[in-house]
């Protein structure tokens, strides 16, 4: 199993935890939606031999501002990072990188919209 975890969000989580529930809900909703979009893009980028890798890509909400994105087949990490006998064929990291700016923008929009409705 391979999971991608973004570190350093603790401070952001601490700040957002003090916000009103409406804002926290809006941010969490955007995060979950955008993570599903990233997973879909990773499925498009994943190399296909049998389709098992593509089918094993998942997202799971762990906690507030904590969503896991990964692939469940045992060889997922070998494909993403390569081995000494096989070149890397990344699919998760490029999907995250492609969608990162959109995630940040939509999160900002969600916060602004939620504040305007308070």
C-alpha positions as CSV (number, residue, x, y, z in Angstrom):
1,X,0.0,0.0,0.0
2,X,1.2,3.5,-0.8
3,X,-0.2,6.6,0.8
4,X,0.7,10.2,0.1
5,X,0.7,12.4,3.2
6,X,1.3,16.2,3.1
7,X,3.1,17.3,6.2
8,X,3.1,20.7,7.9
9,X,-0.7,21.3,8.0
10,X,-0.8,21.2,11.8
11,X,-0.7,25.0,12.2
12,X,-3.4,25.5,9.6
13,X,-5.5,22.9,11.3
14,X,-5.1,24.6,14.7
15,X,-6.1,27.9,13.2
16,X,-9.1,26.5,11.3
17,X,-10.3,24.6,14.4
18,X,-11.1,27.9,16.0
19,X,-13.2,29.1,13.1
20,X,-17.0,28.8,13.1
21,X,-18.4,25.4,12.1
22,X,-19.7,26.7,8.8
23,X,-16.2,27.6,7.7
24,X,-14.7,24.3,8.8
25,X,-17.5,22.4,7.0
26,X,-16.9,24.4,3.8
27,X,-13.1,23.8,3.9
28,X,-13.6,20.1,4.6
29,X,-16.1,19.7,1.8
30,X,-13.7,21.3,-0.7
31,X,-10.8,19.2,0.6
32,X,-12.7,16.0,0.2
33,X,-14.1,16.9,-3.3
34,X,-10.7,18.0,-4.6
35,X,-9.1,14.9,-3.2
36,X,-11.5,12.8,-5.2
37,X,-10.6,14.9,-8.3
38,X,-6.9,14.2,-7.6
39,X,-7.6,10.5,-7.3
40,X,-9.5,10.6,-10.7
41,X,-6.5,12.3,-12.3
42,X,-4.1,9.7,-10.7
43,X,-6.3,7.0,-12.3
44,X,-5.8,8.6,-15.7
45,X,-2.1,8.8,-15.2
46,X,-1.6,5.3,-13.7
47,X,0.1,2.9,-16.1
48,X,-2.3,0.1,-17.0
49,X,-1.4,-3.5,-17.5
50,X,-4.2,-5.3,-15.7
51,X,-6.1,-2.3,-14.4
52,X,-5.6,-3.4,-10.7
53,X,-3.4,-0.4,-9.9
54,X,-5.9,2.0,-11.3
55,X,-8.8,0.3,-9.6
56,X,-7.0,0.4,-6.2
57,X,-6.5,4.2,-6.0
58,X,-8.6,5.5,-3.2
59,X,-9.3,8.4,-0.9
60,X,-10.3,8.2,2.8
61,X,-11.2,11.0,5.2
62,X,-9.2,10.5,8.4
63,X,-10.1,13.6,10.4
64,X,-10.6,17.4,10.0
65,X,-8.2,18.4,7.1
66,X,-6.9,14.9,6.9
67,X,-7.6,13.0,3.8
68,X,-5.6,10.1,2.6
69,X,-4.9,9.4,-1.0
70,X,-3.2,6.2,-2.0
71,X,-3.2,3.0,-4.0
72,X,-3.9,-0.4,-2.3
73,X,-2.0,-2.9,-4.5
74,X,1.3,-4.0,-3.0
75,X,3.3,-2.8,-6.0
76,X,1.9,0.7,-6.0
77,X,5.1,2.2,-4.5
78,X,7.3,0.4,-6.9
79,X,5.4,1.9,-9.8
80,X,5.4,5.4,-8.2
81,X,9.0,5.5,-7.2
82,X,10.7,2.8,-9.3
83,X,13.2,0.2,-8.3
84,X,16.7,-0.5,-9.3
85,X,15.3,-2.7,-12.0
86,X,12.4,-0.6,-13.1
87,X,12.1,3.1,-13.8
88,X,9.6,5.2,-11.8
89,X,6.2,5.8,-13.5
90,X,4.7,8.4,-11.1
91,X,0.9,8.8,-11.1
92,X,0.0,10.1,-7.6
93,X,2.6,12.9,-7.1
94,X,1.9,14.4,-10.6
95,X,-1.8,14.3,-10.0
96,X,-1.4,16.1,-6.7
97,X,1.0,18.7,-8.3
98,X,-1.4,19.3,-11.2
99,X,-4.3,20.0,-8.8
100,X,-2.5,21.7,-6.0
101,X,-3.2,25.3,-7.1
102,X,-6.8,24.6,-7.8
103,X,-7.2,23.1,-4.4
104,X,-5.7,26.2,-2.7
105,X,-7.9,28.5,-4.8
106,X,-11.1,26.7,-4.1
107,X,-10.3,26.5,-0.4
108,X,-9.8,30.2,-0.3
109,X,-13.0,30.8,-2.2
110,X,-14.9,28.5,0.3
111,X,-13.5,30.4,3.2
112,X,-14.4,33.7,1.7
113,X,-17.9,32.5,0.8
114,X,-18.5,31.1,4.3
115,X,-17.4,34.3,5.9
116,X,-19.7,36.4,3.7
117,X,-22.6,34.3,4.8
118,X,-22.0,34.7,8.6
